Amino acid sequence: MTTSTQIQLVSRPVGTPTTEDFATVQVELPELGRDEVRVRNEYVSVDPYMRGRMSEAKSYVPPFDLGETMTGGAVGRVVESTSDALPVGSAVLSSYGWRDVAQGPAAHFSPLPETELPLSVFLGAAGMTGLTAYAGLKRVAGLREGDVVFISGAAGAVGSIAGQVARKLGASRVIGSAGSAEKVALLKDRYGYDDAFNYKDAPVRKQLREVTPDGIDVYFDNVGGDHLEAALDRLNRGGRAALCGAISQYNSTERTAGPDNMANLVKNSLTLEGFIVGQHQDLQGEFAEKMTGWLADGSVVFDETVVDGIGNSVRAFLDMMNGANTGKMLVRP
Amino acid sequence: MTTSTQIQLVSRPVGTPTTEDFATVQVELPELGRDEVRVRNEYVSVDPYMRGRMSEAKSYVPPFDLGETMTGGAVGRVVESTSDALPVGSAVLSSYGWRDVAQGPAAHFSPLPETELPLSVFLGAAGMTGLTAYAGLKRVAGLREGDVVFISGAAGAVGSIAGQVARKLGASRVIGSAGSAEKVALLKDRYGYDDAFNYKDAPVRKQLREVTPDGIDVYFDNVGGDHLEAALDRLNRGGRAALCGAISQYNSTERTAGPDNMANLVKNSLTLEGFIVGQHQDLQGEFAEKMTGWLADGSVVFDETVVDGIGNSVRAFLDMMNGANTGKMLVRP
C-alpha cells in the first residue's frame, strides 16, 4: 500500500495565513480502480489566487473546503496505471495540488508533450502562468505595436514572463517594478526591461513618473494599491490596464481606500479591466505554440524558485506572498 | 451696430466657482464679412464638463482662456447673413456658447433640420447629451438584451435620457438614483425606471443593495465617489461600467480616496471604462435617426430646466452643478 502526504486547510486564515491554518496528513491510497492512474508529482504550484480560496467569501473559484487537501496545479509522471491512454511513465498535468502522490480517474490528468524543457515549465512559462501574461497583454489590454507598457510585480511568476511577452507583442518600451535591488537588476539584465525600479525605495508614484516621461499606454497590474494609483497618473489618453491581481491586498482584513485619482478614467478615457485566465482558455492553443517556440529558441527565458519537500508547501506559499520568489514558485515533493 | 452680451471667465475657480470668477461684457459686433452669419441664440447649454475647462489642468478639452467668452453648445437662428448656405431664418447649432448673439464664419455653424421639436432638443435629447447616453450604454458598456442597468444622477440631462435608452436597447431592469423625492418620483413615473432611490436618504451602498437583489450588469456613472463604490459591490461577474462623469468630485480641491472595493475588478472580472462623447461621433448618424423617431412618437420623453437671461448663465451653471435641474439645463438669452 502506498502513502500520500497531503496538506489540508484546517481553518480559514484571517489576515496573513499561518502554518496553524494547515495540517499535514498521511493518506493510505487504495488499489487503483478501472481507468485510474497513480502519479508521483514532480512539481506542485503555489499561486497568489489560492489566498482568495482560503477565505469563505465567494470569489471566481469556490473556497477550499476545510479538512480537504489543497488543490492546485501539479505536474508529475504516472507510476501505476489501469488506463490505456496514460501508461506508466506518462507526463501529466492535474489539479491534484499539495500532495506528493496523486491518484484518481485518468480523465482528471492531462498528458503533457515530451520536450527538452523540464516538466515544471507547464506550470509556469508554458502553463497557466504564461497564458495569464499572454491573455492579459494581448486580449485584455489590447497591446498594440509601439505601446509603452508598465508591469508591476515584474519579477514574479506572471510578471517575469509578461515583460518578455510584451516585447514579443510589439511594445516599444517595457518598465517594471519589483521589491529588491537584485530583482530590479534581473528585470533589466535578464528579462529585457528597458527600465525598472524597486518599489521599496521611494513612493511608487514618484518613481514611476521619473521613468515614464512619455506616460504609459498599457499597465499590467499584479499588485494593486499604490501601484494602480501610480499607473492611473501616468496612463495616456485611451490607456488600458489589465488587472490580474492585487497581491498587496490579499491578506488585508480591512477595507483599503482605492486610488485617489479615479477621475482620470473619465478625463483620459481609460479602461480598467479585471480578468482571470479561465476566461481566456480559448487562447491556449495559439499561446502554447508560440511560447514553446520562444522557450525552445531561448528568446523567452524563465526562472523558478523551488522549495523541496511537500511538507514545506505552506512555507513556500507564504514566502511567495511575501515576494521571496523570483519567477515561478514551486514545491518539489 | 449690434451689441452682443457675453460671459467671460476672468479667474480660475478654486473649488466651487463663484460669480466673481466671471464677467458680463458688451461686445460691439462689426459688419459681417464674406460668408459670415449673425445668429440670435435661442438656447445656450451649461454642462458639467465645463467645470474641468475652467481649471488650468490639462483635460480632454483645453482649458477656457481667461478674458475670453465661454464657449459651449448653443442653438439659434440666423438674423443676418452673407452666406448662401445659411440664409436668414436658418436654425443652427454652434459652439459659440455663453452669449446672446453669435457671429462668425458660416462654416462654424451647423444647419439643423426643421422639425416639430423645439430647437433646444438639439442641445439635449437629440444632441450631445443624448449621444452621450446612447454611446455610453451601447458601445462603452456593451449593453445586452436582458441586462440589469443602474444609472446614477438619473434625473439629470444625460441620466434622464439614459434610462429610456437603456430600455430601448433591451435592459430587463433599470434602476436610478437622484437627489430628491420629487426626482425619484419622476424617474419611476415619467422616465420608466423600475426602481429608484434618493441618494441623500441613506448610504448609497445600502440603498443600492436593497433595490438590486440580483446585482447589476451595467453601470452608467454620472456621479463617481460613493456611487461608483456602491456599484462595484453590486456588479455581477463580467459587469461593465461606463464612466461618463464624476460630478461629485468636480469642485473638489483635495484628492479623494477611491472605492475601497477595487479588488472586485479582479474578483469578478469587471471593466471600468471612462469615455467622452467626442470619441463616439461616428455613432451620431444612427443615433440621430433613432432618437428623432423616438422623440417624435413620444416613446422617449425629455425635460428641460430653462433659466432666462444670458446674464444668469453663471447662476444656471452653478445650480446645475448642485443638481437644481431636472433634465437638461439651458439658458434662454
Interface residues (C-beta under 8 A of the other chain):
Chain A: G52 S59 Y60 G224 L228 E229 R237 L243 C244 G245 A246 Q249 R255 T256 A257 G258 P259 D260 N261 M262 A263 N264 L265 V266 K267 N268 S269 L270 T271 L272 E273 G274 F275 I276 Q279
Chain B: G52 S59 Y60 G224 L228 E229 R237 L243 C244 G245 A246 Q249 R255 T256 A257 G258 P259 D260 N261 M262 A263 N264 L265 V266 K267 N268 S269 L270 T271 L272 E273 G274 F275 I276 Q279
